Amino acid sequence: MIDQAASLREMMLNNSLPQLNEENLVQTKKRNQARLIAISSGKGGVGKSNFTLNLALKLHAAGKKVLVFDADLGMANIDVLMGVSSRFSLYHVLKGEKRIQDIIQFGPHGLPYVAGGSGLIELLSLTEEDIHGFTSDLEHLSGEFDYILFDTGAGLSLENRRFIAAADECIVVTTPEPTSITDAYALIKVMHRHLSDPVAFSIVVNRAENRREAEQVSAKIGLVAKRFLNATIPLLGYVSDDQHVMRAVKKQTPFTVMYPQCTASRDMERIASGYMDLALPLTQNTQGFKGFMNKWLKKTI
């Protein structure tokens, strides 16, 4: 994994990604197509960003090429959780100051990430020509990854709904607290009722006492989703209520890095392993960044 990260870093620093053109984009699609995953929550404070970061690190450690995209417009904090300072964000790309590969930075273990939500709202004012050039750049970049994880904001803002609608799937993070469960279901309900082709959802229960509690939370959401939405919402896994997580947050270090053998880290290992085993092949049901951006910019929700 160090070699992969170093190779990608060298390509970006040397601006040696192949020239973007139609032929190269077709070859990219044939070679690989990143799976675009929105990670969201019905309310804030449930550990969504921390989950996103540590899931990415576990997938990365398993040999997958992963990019974390901090898509929270209001409370972007992926870089804070890693204890790193980000010089550039999407804003610099939209202002024409940088190319997309120039703003990708690297966190623990060489994990690539795009910092902050700054600049995302400016996408709505881009011309069609600007959008085409920007998405072509992103489309080529997506060919370099297996998974792109979007850490969206919490709740039902228009921007969050657009990100979820545009992604290939959405992982909803909740806790056993009744308000968190209610808000998680509300998020799923709104998306299902407003989309003709609903996104595939799954649930992760954070700060669970044990598997039984996680399954009970999942069952509550699953039962109402099946009854009122005719939707099946599987439980992807759970992360134990582990004091090591908060200790790592205070140290601005991912808990899977700082405490790799703690209970929460082992839970993340199971979630990542289960996800890789159960996820659809990357060549199926993926739309690429062009499809993602077209949906994000144009879909009315």
Secondary structure by P-SEA (a helix, b strand, c coil): caaaaaaaaaaaaacccccccaaaaaaaaaabbbbbbbbbccccccaaaaaaaaaaaaaaaaccbbbbbbcccccccccccccccccccccccccccccccccccccccbbbbbcccccccccccccaaaaaaaaaaaaaaaaaccbbbbbccccccaaaaaaaaaccbbbbbbcccaaaaaaaaaaaaaaaaccccccbbbbbbcccccaaaaaaaaaaaaaaaaacccbbbbccccccccaaaaaaaaacccccccccccaaaaaaaaaaaaaaacccccccccccaaaaaaaaccccc
